[in-house]
Amino acid sequence: MLFFDGKNEKEEVLRFNTEGISLDLDRSYFIYDDCIDGLQKLLPALKGKIELVYIDPPFNTNQTFAVSDGRASTISRKKVGKIAYEDTMTKEEFLSFMYKVFVLLHELLSEDGSLYVHIDTKMSHYFKVMLDDIFGDENFKNDITRIKSNPKNFDRKAFGNQKDVILFYSKNYKKNIWNDVRIAITDPDELEKKFPKIDENGRRYTTIPLHAPGESSINSPTGQPWRGMNPPEGRHWRTNPAEFDRMDNEGLIEWSSNGNPRIKKFADEHKGMKIQDVWTFKDPQYPIYPTEKNLDMISLIVQQSSNINGYVLDCFSGSGTTLLAAIQNGRKFIGIDKSEISLDVVQQKLSEHDFEIIKIIK
């Protein structure tokens, strides 16, 4: 467990006195308010109803982020242009603040919900300990490395920094929404490598064994002989051997010259490659809001861990990219931010979409 000045116990964080917001649960909303106050106001209507939370909170950089002439300054130590937000808390203040945020997000998430926290490597280990405390370490799913930029050539005595981190947690380890989004193989060389053979109809394919790891029980069909062959020791047939007869009759089993059968897998039936835990998604070169993130990356998260018409929440909405990714993929969104620049950018970016703005800060 992580201890730091200003840490609140979970019960204390949830012991607040604020009036909830009245919401139509068929609509999307941008709430112009402080993060914690906004989350507390959402609890009466949305506790246990949010399927996905993606947040890109401040990274505790001790910097000021500004916008000038419609373009975001990534980092500005001087107050040049209009301030989008200031990331100037002490480490203890920041950790105490984020602990409260994580507790509230845990309450808002549905039983099949997921949390993705985008952070840099200087703070990610602190966040991991806090999230293990609040969500339970059994609900930690992935530590995703995101390649964010081209190689760096700084003068400092350290390796170049090309990456940041996304921590992925579920509310319940075995229940989280998982749509098994895959990546299609489009590169011809990669396609040829994975499917090196071509049949008489010109279809690319590869072959896999009829057996798989693990032994079946003695009475299971997948452990019984097929055409006089038993599965190798420590393995079992992938399916009932009767299914192999059907596949063989349809030409879906290839026999080697020494009589070894293998199943044909065709490229045009391939679901795509499973997504791994190292991603390359570079952020916009000319952002309209500081630290604006890659839309394709957030769309992937939305597609993977939420359902059509489900609620996606981002309580550090910033550029509104999460909100746009949600609505473009048929989800509803709840966005929270107290930055006037964020409010303006969200209205601009989502001008063609239906959502309601609730202004708590006047």
PAPANU-316144 format. One record per residue (C-alpha): x, y, z negated; residue number from 1. Coordinates in steps of 0.2 Angstrom, whole numbers, always signed. Last residue first. Example, Ala and Ser with C-alpha at 12.3 -4.5 7.8 and 13.67 -1.06 7.14 Angstrom:
+-------+-------+-------+-----+
:     X :     Y :     Z :   k :
+-------+-------+-------+-----+
:   +68 :    -5 :   -36 :   2 :
:   +62 :   -22 :   -39 :   1 :
+-------+-------+-------+-----+
! end
This chain:
+-------+-------+-------+-----+
:     X :     Y :     Z :   k :
+-------+-------+-------+-----+
:  -100 :  +150 :   +69 : 362 :
:   -92 :  +133 :   +65 : 361 :
:  -106 :  +120 :   +65 : 360 :
:  -109 :  +122 :   +84 : 359 :
:  -119 :  +107 :   +92 : 358 :
:  -116 :  +105 :  +110 : 357 :
:  -127 :   +93 :  +120 : 356 :
:  -123 :   +82 :  +134 : 355 :
:  -128 :   +79 :  +152 : 354 :
:  -113 :   +78 :  +165 : 353 :
:  -108 :   +90 :  +179 : 352 :
:  -100 :  +103 :  +168 : 351 :
:   -90 :   +89 :  +159 : 350 :
:   -72 :   +96 :  +162 : 349 :
:   -78 :  +115 :  +160 : 348 :
:   -88 :  +112 :  +145 : 347 :
:   -74 :  +102 :  +137 : 346 :
:   -61 :  +115 :  +142 : 345 :
:   -71 :  +129 :  +133 : 344 :
:   -74 :  +119 :  +117 : 343 :
:   -56 :  +113 :  +117 : 342 :
:   -50 :  +131 :  +118 : 341 :
:   -62 :  +136 :  +104 : 340 :
:   -53 :  +123 :   +93 : 339 :
:   -64 :  +115 :   +80 : 338 :
:   -65 :   +98 :   +88 : 337 :
:   -77 :   +83 :   +88 : 336 :
:   -83 :   +72 :  +102 : 335 :
:   -97 :   +59 :  +101 : 334 :
:   -99 :   +50 :  +117 : 333 :
:  -112 :   +39 :  +127 : 332 :
:  -106 :   +25 :  +139 : 331 :
:  -109 :   +23 :  +157 : 330 :
:   -90 :   +22 :  +163 : 329 :
:   -89 :   +40 :  +169 : 328 :
:   -98 :   +45 :  +152 : 327 :
:   -84 :   +37 :  +141 : 326 :
:   -69 :   +42 :  +152 : 325 :
:   -76 :   +61 :  +152 : 324 :
:   -77 :   +60 :  +133 : 323 :
:   -60 :   +53 :  +131 : 322 :
:   -53 :   +66 :  +142 : 321 :
:   -61 :   +80 :  +132 : 320 :
:   -45 :   +91 :  +132 : 319 :
:   -45 :   +92 :  +113 : 318 :
:   -57 :   +79 :  +107 : 317 :
:   -49 :   +75 :   +90 : 316 :
:   -64 :   +67 :   +83 : 315 :
:   -66 :   +55 :   +98 : 314 :
:   -81 :   +43 :   +97 : 313 :
:   -87 :   +31 :  +110 : 312 :
:  -106 :   +26 :  +108 : 311 :
:  -113 :   +11 :  +118 : 310 :
:  -123 :   +14 :  +134 : 309 :
:  -113 :    +1 :  +143 : 308 :
:  -102 :    -9 :  +131 : 307 :
:   -86 :    -4 :  +122 : 306 :
:   -68 :   -12 :  +120 : 305 :
:   -61 :   -15 :  +137 : 304 :
:   -70 :    -2 :  +148 : 303 :
:   -67 :   +12 :  +135 : 302 :
:   -48 :    +7 :  +133 : 301 :
:   -46 :    +6 :  +152 : 300 :
:   -54 :   +23 :  +154 : 299 :
:   -42 :   +30 :  +141 : 298 :
:   -27 :   +24 :  +151 : 297 :
:   -35 :   +30 :  +168 : 296 :
:   -38 :   +48 :  +160 : 295 :
:   -20 :   +50 :  +155 : 294 :
:   -19 :   +61 :  +140 : 293 :
:   -19 :   +80 :  +137 : 292 :
:    -5 :   +85 :  +124 : 291 :
:    -9 :  +103 :  +126 : 290 :
:   -25 :  +107 :  +136 : 289 :
:   -26 :  +111 :  +155 : 288 :
:   -12 :   +99 :  +158 : 287 :
:    +0 :  +102 :  +173 : 286 :
:   +10 :   +86 :  +174 : 285 :
:    -5 :   +75 :  +168 : 284 :
:    +0 :   +61 :  +157 : 283 :
:   +10 :   +46 :  +162 : 282 :
:    +2 :   +29 :  +160 : 281 :
:   +14 :   +14 :  +159 : 280 :
:    +8 :    +1 :  +147 : 279 :
:   +17 :   -12 :  +136 : 278 :
:    +5 :   -23 :  +126 : 277 :
:    +0 :   -35 :  +141 : 276 :
:   -16 :   -34 :  +152 : 275 :
:   -21 :   -51 :  +158 : 274 :
:   -18 :   -53 :  +177 : 273 :
:   -32 :   -53 :  +189 : 272 :
:   -48 :   -64 :  +190 : 271 :
:   -40 :   -75 :  +204 : 270 :
:   -53 :   -81 :  +216 : 269 :
:   -45 :   -74 :  +231 : 268 :
:   -28 :   -80 :  +225 : 267 :
:   -33 :   -98 :  +225 : 266 :
:   -30 :  -111 :  +211 : 265 :
:   -27 :  -129 :  +217 : 264 :
:   -27 :  -142 :  +203 : 263 :
:   -12 :  -154 :  +203 : 262 :
:   -11 :  -173 :  +206 : 261 :
:    +6 :  -182 :  +205 : 260 :
:    +6 :  -197 :  +218 : 259 :
:   +24 :  -197 :  +223 : 258 :
:   +21 :  -187 :  +239 : 257 :
:   +12 :  -174 :  +229 : 256 :
:    -7 :  -174 :  +228 : 255 :
:   -17 :  -158 :  +229 : 254 :
:   -34 :  -156 :  +220 : 253 :
:   -47 :  -144 :  +226 : 252 :
:   -51 :  -154 :  +242 : 251 :
:   -69 :  -155 :  +238 : 250 :
:   -69 :  -174 :  +235 : 249 :
:   -54 :  -171 :  +223 : 248 :
:   -64 :  -158 :  +213 : 247 :
:   -79 :  -169 :  +211 : 246 :
:   -68 :  -183 :  +205 : 245 :
:   -59 :  -171 :  +193 : 244 :
:   -75 :  -167 :  +186 : 243 :
:   -77 :  -185 :  +180 : 242 :
:   -61 :  -183 :  +171 : 241 :
:   -70 :  -171 :  +158 : 240 :
:   -60 :  -155 :  +158 : 239 :
:   -42 :  -149 :  +155 : 238 :
:   -36 :  -167 :  +152 : 237 :
:   -26 :  -168 :  +136 : 236 :
:    -8 :  -166 :  +130 : 235 :
:    +3 :  -172 :  +116 : 234 :
:    +9 :  -187 :  +126 : 233 :
:    +5 :  -185 :  +144 : 232 :
:   -13 :  -187 :  +150 : 231 :
:   -17 :  -205 :  +154 : 230 :
:   -18 :  -212 :  +172 : 229 :
:   -27 :  -227 :  +179 : 228 :
:   -39 :  -216 :  +190 : 227 :
:   -42 :  -205 :  +175 : 226 :
:   -39 :  -212 :  +157 : 225 :
:   -48 :  -205 :  +142 : 224 :
:   -42 :  -190 :  +131 : 223 :
:   -53 :  -177 :  +139 : 222 :
:   -68 :  -189 :  +137 : 221 :
:   -66 :  -188 :  +118 : 220 :
:   -66 :  -204 :  +108 : 219 :
:   -48 :  -205 :  +104 : 218 :
:   -48 :  -187 :   +99 : 217 :
:   -40 :  -175 :  +111 : 216 :
:   -21 :  -170 :  +110 : 215 :
:   -15 :  -153 :  +113 : 214 :
:    -7 :  -143 :  +127 : 213 :
:   -16 :  -144 :  +144 : 212 :
:   -18 :  -157 :  +158 : 211 :
:   -23 :  -157 :  +176 : 210 :
:    -7 :  -147 :  +180 : 209 :
:    -7 :  -131 :  +190 : 208 :
:    -6 :  -127 :  +208 : 207 :
:    -4 :  -111 :  +218 : 206 :
:   -15 :  -103 :  +232 : 205 :
:   -15 :   -92 :  +247 : 204 :
:   -29 :   -95 :  +259 : 203 :
:   -25 :   -97 :  +278 : 202 :
:   -38 :  -110 :  +281 : 201 :
:   -26 :  -124 :  +283 : 200 :
:   -19 :  -119 :  +265 : 199 :
:    -6 :  -107 :  +260 : 198 :
:    +6 :  -109 :  +246 : 197 :
:   +16 :   -96 :  +236 : 196 :
:    +2 :   -89 :  +225 : 195 :
:   +11 :   -80 :  +211 : 194 :
:   +26 :   -75 :  +221 : 193 :
:   +16 :   -71 :  +236 : 192 :
:    +4 :   -60 :  +226 : 191 :
:   +19 :   -51 :  +218 : 190 :
:   +27 :   -48 :  +235 : 189 :
:   +10 :   -42 :  +242 : 188 :
:    +7 :   -29 :  +228 : 187 :
:   -12 :   -29 :  +224 : 186 :
:   -14 :   -41 :  +210 : 185 :
:   -30 :   -35 :  +201 : 184 :
:   -27 :   -30 :  +182 : 183 :
:   -39 :   -38 :  +170 : 182 :
:   -53 :   -32 :  +159 : 181 :
:   -57 :   -45 :  +146 : 180 :
:   -73 :   -37 :  +140 : 179 :
:   -68 :   -38 :  +122 : 178 :
:   -81 :   -31 :  +109 : 177 :
:   -74 :   -35 :   +91 : 176 :
:   -81 :   -50 :   +82 : 175 :
:   -66 :   -61 :   +78 : 174 :
:   -56 :   -48 :   +69 : 173 :
:   -70 :   -38 :   +61 : 172 :
:   -68 :   -19 :   +61 : 171 :
:   -55 :   -20 :   +75 : 170 :
:   -38 :   -12 :   +75 : 169 :
:   -27 :    -6 :   +89 : 168 :
:   -12 :    +5 :   +86 : 167 :
:    -6 :   +15 :  +101 : 166 :
:   +12 :   +20 :  +102 : 165 :
:   +23 :   +33 :  +111 : 164 :
:   +36 :   +30 :  +124 : 163 :
:   +50 :   +38 :  +134 : 162 :
:   +62 :   +44 :  +121 : 161 :
:   +80 :   +45 :  +126 : 160 :
:   +92 :   +36 :  +114 : 159 :
:  +100 :   +46 :  +101 : 158 :
:  +114 :   +59 :   +98 : 157 :
:  +105 :   +74 :  +105 : 156 :
:  +109 :   +80 :  +122 : 155 :
:   +93 :   +75 :  +130 : 154 :
:   +93 :   +65 :  +146 : 153 :
:   +75 :   +58 :  +146 : 152 :
:   +69 :   +44 :  +158 : 151 :
:   +52 :   +48 :  +166 : 150 :
:   +37 :   +50 :  +154 : 149 :
:   +23 :   +41 :  +144 : 148 :
:   +28 :   +23 :  +143 : 147 :
:   +14 :   +17 :  +131 : 146 :
:   +19 :    +3 :  +118 : 145 :
:    +4 :    -5 :  +111 : 144 :
:    +4 :   -12 :   +93 : 143 :
:   -10 :   -24 :   +94 : 142 :
:   -24 :   -32 :   +84 : 141 :
:   -24 :   -27 :   +66 : 140 :
:   -40 :   -34 :   +58 : 139 :
:   -30 :   -46 :   +47 : 138 :
:   -21 :   -31 :   +40 : 137 :
:   -37 :   -25 :   +32 : 136 :
:   -46 :   -10 :   +39 : 135 :
:   -42 :    +3 :   +25 : 134 :
:   -26 :    -4 :   +18 : 133 :
:   -19 :   -11 :   +35 : 132 :
:   -24 :    +6 :   +42 : 131 :
:   -14 :   +16 :   +29 : 130 :
:    +1 :    +4 :   +32 : 129 :
:    +0 :    +6 :   +51 : 128 :
:    -2 :   +25 :   +50 : 127 :
:   +15 :   +27 :   +40 : 126 :
:   +23 :   +15 :   +53 : 125 :
:   +16 :   +26 :   +67 : 124 :
:   +22 :   +43 :   +61 : 123 :
:   +39 :   +44 :   +69 : 122 :
:   +35 :   +32 :   +83 : 121 :
:   +22 :   +44 :   +90 : 120 :
:    +3 :   +42 :   +89 : 119 :
:   -12 :   +36 :   +98 : 118 :
:   -25 :   +27 :   +86 : 117 :
:   -37 :   +15 :   +95 : 116 :
:   -51 :    +9 :   +83 : 115 :
:   -63 :    -5 :   +88 : 114 :
:   -81 :   -10 :   +84 : 113 :
:   -90 :   -26 :   +83 : 112 :
:   -97 :   -23 :   +65 : 111 :
:  -100 :    -5 :   +71 : 110 :
:   -88 :    +9 :   +67 : 109 :
:   -94 :   +24 :   +57 : 108 :
:   -88 :   +18 :   +40 : 107 :
:   -71 :   +14 :   +46 : 106 :
:   -70 :   +31 :   +55 : 105 :
:   -73 :   +39 :   +38 : 104 :
:   -59 :   +30 :   +29 : 103 :
:   -48 :   +33 :   +44 : 102 :
:   -51 :   +52 :   +43 : 101 :
:   -48 :   +53 :   +24 : 100 :
:   -31 :   +44 :   +26 :  99 :
:   -27 :   +56 :   +40 :  98 :
:   -29 :   +71 :   +29 :  97 :
:   -19 :   +63 :   +15 :  96 :
:    -5 :   +59 :   +27 :  95 :
:    -5 :   +76 :   +35 :  94 :
:    -5 :   +85 :   +18 :  93 :
:   +10 :   +74 :   +12 :  92 :
:   +19 :   +76 :   +28 :  91 :
:   +17 :   +95 :   +27 :  90 :
:    +4 :  +102 :   +39 :  89 :
:    +9 :  +113 :   +54 :  88 :
:    +1 :  +105 :   +69 :  87 :
:    -8 :  +122 :   +75 :  86 :
:   -21 :  +121 :   +88 :  85 :
:   -26 :  +128 :  +105 :  84 :
:   -18 :  +145 :  +101 :  83 :
:   -21 :  +158 :  +115 :  82 :
:    -5 :  +164 :  +124 :  81 :
:   +12 :  +165 :  +116 :  80 :
:   +11 :  +162 :   +97 :  79 :
:   +29 :  +157 :   +96 :  78 :
:   +36 :  +139 :   +93 :  77 :
:   +26 :  +134 :  +109 :  76 :
:   +25 :  +115 :  +113 :  75 :
:   +16 :  +108 :  +128 :  74 :
:   +11 :  +125 :  +135 :  73 :
:    -6 :  +122 :  +143 :  72 :
:   -11 :  +131 :  +159 :  71 :
:   -26 :  +143 :  +161 :  70 :
:   -16 :  +158 :  +160 :  69 :
:    -8 :  +154 :  +143 :  68 :
:   -13 :  +139 :  +132 :  67 :
:    -5 :  +136 :  +115 :  66 :
:    +1 :  +122 :  +104 :  65 :
:   +10 :  +127 :   +88 :  64 :
:   +23 :  +115 :   +80 :  63 :
:   +26 :  +106 :   +64 :  62 :
:   +27 :   +90 :   +73 :  61 :
:   +14 :   +80 :   +62 :  60 :
:    +8 :   +70 :   +77 :  59 :
:    -9 :   +79 :   +78 :  58 :
:   -22 :   +66 :   +82 :  57 :
:   -25 :   +56 :   +98 :  56 :
:   -41 :   +47 :   +94 :  55 :
:   -50 :   +33 :  +102 :  54 :
:   -65 :   +26 :   +92 :  53 :
:   -76 :   +12 :  +100 :  52 :
:   -93 :    +4 :   +96 :  51 :
:  -100 :   +18 :   +84 :  50 :
:  -116 :   +12 :   +76 :  49 :
:  -111 :    +7 :   +58 :  48 :
:  -115 :   +24 :   +51 :  47 :
:  -122 :   +35 :   +65 :  46 :
:  -136 :   +45 :   +58 :  45 :
:  -132 :   +48 :   +40 :  44 :
:  -113 :   +47 :   +44 :  43 :
:  -112 :   +60 :   +57 :  42 :
:  -111 :   +75 :   +45 :  41 :
:   -96 :   +67 :   +36 :  40 :
:   -87 :   +65 :   +53 :  39 :
:   -90 :   +83 :   +57 :  38 :
:   -83 :   +89 :   +40 :  37 :
:   -68 :   +78 :   +42 :  36 :
:   -64 :   +84 :   +60 :  35 :
:   -68 :  +103 :   +57 :  34 :
:   -83 :  +108 :   +68 :  33 :
:   -89 :  +111 :   +86 :  32 :
:   -98 :   +94 :   +89 :  31 :
:   -99 :   +88 :  +107 :  30 :
:  -114 :   +76 :  +109 :  29 :
:  -120 :   +62 :  +120 :  28 :
:  -138 :   +57 :  +121 :  27 :
:  -149 :   +42 :  +118 :  26 :
:  -146 :   +42 :   +99 :  25 :
:  -156 :   +59 :   +98 :  24 :
:  -146 :   +67 :   +83 :  23 :
:  -150 :   +76 :   +67 :  22 :
:  -134 :   +81 :   +59 :  21 :
:  -131 :   +76 :   +40 :  20 :
:  -131 :   +88 :   +26 :  19 :
:  -116 :   +88 :   +15 :  18 :
:  -112 :   +82 :    -3 :  17 :
:   -97 :   +71 :    -3 :  16 :
:   -91 :   +55 :   -11 :  15 :
:   -85 :   +45 :    +4 :  14 :
:   -67 :   +51 :    +1 :  13 :
:   -69 :   +47 :   -18 :  12 :
:   -74 :   +29 :   -14 :  11 :
:   -59 :   +26 :    -3 :  10 :
:   -46 :   +32 :   -15 :   9 :
:   -39 :   +49 :   -11 :   8 :
:   -21 :   +52 :    -7 :   7 :
:   -15 :   +70 :   -11 :   6 :
:    +3 :   +66 :   -15 :   5 :
:    +8 :   +49 :    -6 :   4 :
:    +7 :   +31 :   -10 :   3 :
:    +6 :   +18 :    +4 :   2 :
:    +0 :    +0 :    +0 :   1 :
+-------+-------+-------+-----+
! end
